Amino acid sequence: MTTGRILRLTADNMEEAIDTAVSVFLRGGIVALPTDTLYGMSTLLPYSDRLYALKQRPFEKPLGIFLPSPTSMKLVSKQTISDELANWLLPGPVTLMFERLPTLPAEFNPGVMNVACRVPDCPIVSRICKKLGQPLAQTSANVSGSPLNPTSIEHFKNLHSNIDLILDNGQIISSGEGSTIVDLTVESFYRIVRSGCAEKATTDILKRFGLTEIQ
């Protein structure tokens, strides 16, 4: 399935774009889509190996997941923070790591005990997840190790022919950094795994809720 179809997003075709993306996902395809930080690539969890192959990504670098809302994290992970704190952090440019639940497909990050949950502040992602009724495997839309963070579909033109659908929302206005990744696997503690674009705002919230940093 290598059509490389590009669909330019407008206010008038949003429903069409969501329906088209859902159809591609249900066939095991890969969709490139905008987030609040960078362009990402996604597929259903059982087809995660397609993302690894496309990105030329080593399997020891786990994929994250897109979820429709902060409350969805409990369906895939052992959430260690309150719902109130989760709603302060998400939606937004933050990825939260928890211990994964055994209900996640074995094909998704095999052998990895944790799961990185992402709820971007980008309505089309949450609407697609809601319509699918399941999370999406996700990663940035570039080849693994690339120094260029994709804020435009032109930044991953080399991958277009192997992506089944590209949702083009134009240039993403951001710092060009990925999300801030926080390990929350230990209750009452946090560890910054990647600084990303929102480290200070994120750590301020975590400290306000009484969490202690692990160096």
Disulfide bonds with the S-S distance in Angstrom:
none
